C-alpha cells in the first residue's frame, strides 16, 4: 500500500530513486524495496519523504500504520476478527 503511494508521489515529482536515496542517505536498492513493499518504511524516513514529496506527514501516516497492521495479521487465521475487535475498541475511545 504505502510503497505504491510513495512510488506514485516520486514519479509525480519527476524524481528517480537515486535522488530520493540521496536525500534519505540510503542506497537506491532500499528505495526500490520500499516501493515494492519489501522493506518497511521507518517513521523517520516517512517524515522526510513527506517533505520531499510536498505532502503532509498526516497524509502518509494512515497508510504507514495500515501497512504495519497488515504485516502483523496478514497470515493469521483470525485476522478479521482481531481487526474488528481493534476497530471497535478504537471507536469507543
N, C-alpha and C positions, 0 to 999 in steps of 0.2 A: 504494500500500500504506500508507505512513505517513500520507498525507493522510486516508484513510478512518478510520484509527485515531484520529488527532487530532480529527476531527470527532465521532466516537463518544464520546471522552472529554470533549470540550467539552459536548456535549449531555447526557451523564450528569451533569455538574456543574451543569447548568441555566444555562450561560453563553451569551451571544451573542457573535458575532465581535467586536463593538465592544469588549467588555470584555477579551477576550484581546488585541486590538490595543493597547489602552491599557497593559496590563501589559507587553507586549513593546516598547512605544514605536514601533509601526509603524502603518501605516494599515490599515483594515478590508479593503481590496482585497487586501493582501498575505496576510492570514489566509485569505481566500476562495481565493486562488490556491494557497496551501499545502495547503488541504484538498481541492482538486481536482487535486492533483499537478502543478500548472502551474509552481510555484516550489519550488526545493529548500529544505529546512529547514536552517538553519545549526546547527552543533553548539552554539553559544552559546544559540540560541533553544530547542534541544531540552532543554537543562538547565532553562531557565525554564519551559517547557511541562510538563515532568515534575513540577516543584514545584507549578505552578498546578493541575494535574490530579490531584495526590496519588498519583502513581505513581513508581516508581524510574526513574532515567535508564537503568538496565540493562534495563528492560522495553522501552524505546523504541529503544535503540541497535541491536539486531539488525535491526529494521525499517528504521531510518535507513540502516544500512550496505547492506542489501539493495536499497534504492531507489537508492543511489549506484552499486552494481554493475550493476543493471538499466539504468540510464541509459547506462552505458558500453557495454553489449553488446547491447542490445535490437534494434538494426538491423544487427548484424554476421552475416555468413553462417556463421561458425564459432563462434558464441557458446556453444553447448552444449559443444563440445569444449574451448574455453577455460575454461569454468566447471568442467568435470570435472577439468582439469589443476590448476586452483587448489584445488579441493576436495581432491584427492589430496595436493597439496603441504601444505595446511594440516593435514590429518590426520596427516601424517608428523611435523609439528613439535609 
